[in-house]
Amino acid sequence: MVLLVACVVFSLGKFWLQLKKKPFKHFISHHKVATGSFARLFKIHVDAACKGKSKAWIDCDNLQNLELLFDYVWMSESVVALMSQDLLLRPWCVGELVTAHVKLVPVICVIFPDYVRPEAEFIDNYAERVDIQCLAPLGISDEMVRRCISWMGELPCCVMPARFSHDTLVALAACCAGWTSRLPRSSQADKALEPPVS
């Protein structure tokens, strides 16, 4: 009888943990024109680094309804933001990052050579530079966007070299595959975290 109860409790516990597990390991946030091809290649390497146990989410594979875009952010264990020059000028990309900020989804930034960290003036006048009216019906305000962009300056990051090799990509994917247990929450964006070399 005790063995039967133990098996039932174990099964229920395992079922409950499966319910809590998010379906995606990483949500890859990117500007298609600048980093679309890199995002595809990166997804392949992240999936390989995760050994098929979890998946990376990328819009061209997984998005069937734009209204559900931000739901996929909180359905992911983390967000990998491919920080290219125009990422913060794209309303839907910013909406993904705001959703991560509000829903407390961990974010790691992959800084590309053309990315320039936003200054206070850009952040303060964001709504004048970028039309984010499309985000308002989804509950995202200008204030939320400004707080998110400021917050991103405190996030852990990896800096991509101007020229990178296959080994660099593999190392970056491995870093992101297990980053939540290794990276300190207080890392500054100015301090580059080098992907571990295998």
Sequence and secondary structure as in RCSB ss.txt:
>XXXX:A:sequence
MVLLVACVVFSLGKFWLQLKKKPFKHFISHHKVATGSFARLFKIHVDAACKGKSKAWIDCDNLQNLELLFDYVWM
SESVVALMSQDLLLRPWCVGELVTAHVKLVPVICVIFPDYVRPEAEFIDNYAERVDIQCLAPLGISDEMVRRCIS
WMGELPCCVMPARFSHDTLVALAACCAGWTSRLPRSSQADKALEPPVS
>XXXX:A:secstr
 HHHHHHHHHHHHHHHHHHHS SEEEEEE  HHHHHHHHHHHHHHHHHHTTTSSEEE HHHH S GGGHHHHHHT
EEEEEEEE TTGGG HHHHHHHHHHHHTT  EEEEE TT     HHHHHTHHHHS  GGGGGGT  HHHHHHHHH
HHTTS EEE  SS  HHHHHHHHHHHHTGGGTS TT  TTS       
